[in-house]
Amino acid sequence: MQARCKLVGMFFSFLFALGVSMASFGQTNVGDLPSEIQSIMAKPRYSEATWALRVVDVKSGKVIYDLNSQEKLLTGSVRKLYSVAVTLNQLGTDYRFKTPVFRTGEVDGSGDLRGDLVLVAKGDLTMGGRDNGDDTLAITDFDHNDANALGGAILTAPDPLAGLDKLAQQVAASGITKVSGDVIIDDRLFEAFRVPNQKLLITPIVVNDNRIDVTVLPTQPGEWAQVEWRPHTAAFNVISQVTTVAAGGKTDVTLIQVSPKEGIVKGQIAMDYVSPLPGVKTLVQTFRLDYPEPAQDAAASDYPATFARTTFIESLQRAGVKVRGPLVGPNPSNKLPPPNSYWADSQVAELVSAPYAQYSKLILKISHNLGANLSLMLFGLAHGVNTMPDALEEERSTLTGQYGLNGEGFYFPTNGSGSPDSMASAATTVDLLTFMAGQPTFPAYFDALPILGVDGSLAEIGIDSPARGKVFAKTGTFLDGDKIKAQALAGYIDTRSGRRLAYALFVNDAGEITGIPDVIDVIQDEGKISTIIQQLN
């Protein structure tokens, strides 16, 4: 359950109701908390919990409410506010990933490349697979990264392979009709590594978030269900063993990953299947190309590049470019030239991404774990380091030096996405938020936050609240076994009087859970507290 912390938190934040609650409050430093908030925090569930709250007027710096704000608590995905902030400020809102393709030989008069074609990965999280065509990225409230935990998803409209197709079309337009060598993915930007959060593998090359989307649709009772998947490629084989049962029957679909390149979908789906998610009509689950089981770790670490190679060859074939090398097989990285040895005149294609401001929105709106960690690595690379430990050190140095944050107020030992070990105080988190409010990047940072009752991980929270559309906050949840270790909200509130407040609301150790309703109750309370703050100021 620990690995599912962010996903479960996102699920609960989608459900109807507001909030979170708390219990052992300690003593406030500035004024008294409103009785409405105290009554929520005093619920029996929170008898062993630790709460922290800090609310500050962004313009004047006046502290409105303060409770245990110096104590470091587990943050869950609220930690992403830090990693996205430093990367957004470092790269700039208009930064664009430029992923090139080079040839390593000459092209003869017939268009035959007597050498290899190399796609050099630059850390582009989407590789054109979410591009709407207008410098924006496609984002849904129920993202496929969370499909397995949420029980479904809304797939984005763009073709996940659209970016590779664009590169292939440029290769063909350059005059290349045949590649007599091989197609290679140069993924040496940094060494792939795993983070504790979901055991995610962070790689320089990413196609469709390194996932295969599987959609299951009922047909007729007793017949095989319709199982579709994307990207549909020779790089990944899906075996369907799902049957359709009569209306009223149980839906029970399981994905079994046999290897990084093959998966089985088995079980049954009822004729009248209804998704547990509002507005979702189909059952969507995913296979992960990084295949997290330790026994397969060596193969899994290489497979995102292997997958990208095959899908790029298929794009080249669709563009009319023949490739002599095998369609399916390991990425032949041993054939790569020395790093940074590519000549400008050997470049035959380039994929230019949407602005990084859009990536910030993708990461914060849906709490994209892979994107947060990849962004922090890009921040590290900009500082001349290429490992996550070194990137974390550079982040700490920037936060304490340039941003003036208290180094005792945060502890981020392993990753840029949150659970299980990221900690921060409410005071330091609000200091970050007020610092960001004065930066040129702030409009993009603010625009990236989920909005209460409107979108992202708060889309279904507070729809009927008077604070709907007035609370802009990142959610964070961490479950450990049957215990709620952390639930947090942090961001900005536009109050009834027209003030803008920065706030951080954390609760740790909020008790045991017997099921989803227990967690929903905590998130409901947290949303109610946010609404109270918005209405009283």
C-alpha angles and dihedrals in degrees: 000000000000092000089053094054099113094038094051091046090053090050094053093046088058093058125094115275137052135254160350138273144217148193127187098059106167115197128322117235098206119040124312126299113251112266090240090062094043091054090056093048092049096062115128091246090068099050090116098030130112118220131192129186132175123175122178134177103242095211101044100025090230115155110233102179130005129182126163086328096155095057116101111233135176109277108192109196094344081089087077089073087072101044093046092046095055093043094047091050092044099048099028129230093274097050112130129196112235112199111190134198118210134189119223097201142035128282115230127215093273092056094257113148106215093203143031133310112223127196108200111210115223100182097267104167095205106026089207093304094119099035114132092195095248102079092273131108125231112247128175127194091238105045125198090239086071098038097108094051096039096044093240147010145209108245117221118248102235119092108258089222096049093108094051089048090054091052091048092051090052090050089054091046089054089066100260112136099162137026109210092182124048139285113245136184112218101210098164096115086108135340113271113251140176128237125206092243103097088331086271117184111224111210136174090233119058127177117181089344086300090288141118113222115218121195119192121198127181119240118176129329111275094017131103113273120241108259118188130175141186141247087033101207144143086243093076129034121205120198114200121212101157122128130197118239130193124280111282092031125124120273111216116161122170130188116212116191108210095180139335088281105039138049139175124220110200141164134057140295126203121237089237096044113166121191117236088228121083113249094010116121105178138052109249126181132162143221117216118229090208090062099206102214109117093225089064097038098114094052092040093054090059099038101083088061091043090050092048091050094055094044091048091052089051089051089051090051091051088052091053098257115134119215121203095197120088117281094220122037144088119313103259096224090157087075094059119117118238113294115273092012097116117121119226092230090057093061112111103172143013133192113210116199135215115271118288089245086074091052090052089054092049092050098046100035095056099019095245106199098189091047094051092052094043090050092052089051089052088051088052093049089053086057093049099259128112107191129080095237090054092044089053090052091050090049092052091048091051094046094050098035109035098022097039096227121159108257090210089060099070140037120190107167106163119012150013099235106063130246145104101023110009114121135179139159123248089237094055092045091053089047088057091049094050091046090052091049088067097048128099087237093058098101090058093043092050092045090054095062123100112254122223110255093355117070151337119024089342096050095113097032120098097359089151095034120116085229093060109136091010101083118073110184146146115236126217131185132175122185121185112191107307095341133093101230097175143001119175145170125190134168138075137324125202103208133214090256093053099257123135115225130191113214145173123196119185133174123183129187095016093171140261124317130213095187147337095295091066092058092044089056091056093049090047089057093049091052090049090054090052090050092049091052091049094049098044097051 
